[in-house]
Amino acid sequence: MKLAGENQKEGIITVIPETLDDLWHLSHIIHNGDYISSITTRRIQDTSGDKLRSDRGVKKTFTLEVNVENISFHIFTAKLRLTGTITKGPEDLIPLGSHHTVEVKFNTPLKIKKAKWSKWALDRLDLAIKASKKLSAIIILIEEDTATLGLIRQYGIEYYGPIHSNISGKRIVDKNRSKDQIEFYQKIVKTLFKFSDIQNIVIAGPGFSKDNFYKYLDNNYTDIAKKSILEATGSSGRVGIGEVLKKGTVEKLTSENRIAFEMKDINDMLKLLSTNPDIVVYGKDEVNNAVNMGAVSKLLIRDLNMTDEGMESLMNLTENMGGKVSIISSEHEGGEQLNALGGVAAILRYPIK
């Protein structure tokens, strides 16, 4: 996510979403009652009186401001839709006060206006913006004697390489072939160590070289192997990297990585609930009591419950007393498990019963 503009006096922040995770963040940053503005498309009917019954009008594109009444995010279709009444727009084309749905698009500015920006909305926005500056993943397109790296960032792709080997051709007898292959793999690993905080690695290629390299990592660099998956391509080099991107593999991995952290928090809480239930509370009233006593080490709250009455104060108080807050997405099993407990739970520093 990019920050495109900010007007603190008016309570307006303009952002440019770039990934599926950005849409997910925005679906929880934007609340009913907020005003959003973006370029959108609407079918305009002919009002000249000569309109045929079958005439469905003409699609036109313009900027509208909508007072949000409904937020709909579907992770599987990668669509975020914001529905509400039109408050600003070309009045010669659309009546103010009518309803319209804005579909938030990648790489298209979205202006958000709030009466008051909460700490949690700003924190979430900051998280999404910082993520855009990090390395999302590395794609290693490997062949028998060449490797090309694609460094995936939210603003685009940066190519590195190619990295060449000294491996001789298959038809040439070379007693050093195995040694040369290991040296080639070590070159690639040395390059990977240049980049910090790599979360995901896609090892891709058209042949078996990707499998052999993965086996080498699994035997010698297990930490790297654990972050890696294999992906077959029909092409090599940059074209092959493009194939991987078109498949959406990197986007899926990034979302899964976030979900993995959330699931760990849920599983840790459920394990304690079964082995040491005195240091776990759940449900709004029980959690509220524990937070006010300063007993909460970690607060777990389902994203859809964040707008419930009193929840924002609960989260603020938890942090002010040195506790941590983990927001759990409702889009996966962990969110469903937390919902069954009332949408909010807490791991305590000490028993309070």
Secondary structure, DSSP 8 states (H G I E B T S, - for coil): -EEEEEETTTTEEEEE--SHHHHHHHHHH--TT-EEEEEEEEEE---SS---TT---EEEEEEEEEEEEEEEEETTTTEEEEEEEEEES-TTTS-TT-EEEEEE-TTS-EEEE-SS--HHHHHHHHHHHHHTTSEEEEEEEE-SSEEEEEEEETTEEEEEEEEE-----TTS--TTHHHHHHHHHHHHHHHHTTSSS---EEEEESSSHHHHHHHHHHHH-HHHHHTEEEEE-SS-HHHHHHHHHHHTHHHHHHHHHHHHHHHHHHHHHHHHHHH-GGGEEESHHHHHHHHHTT-EEEEEEEGGGTTSTTHHHHHHHHHHTT-EEEEE-TTSHHHHHHHHTTSEEEEESS---
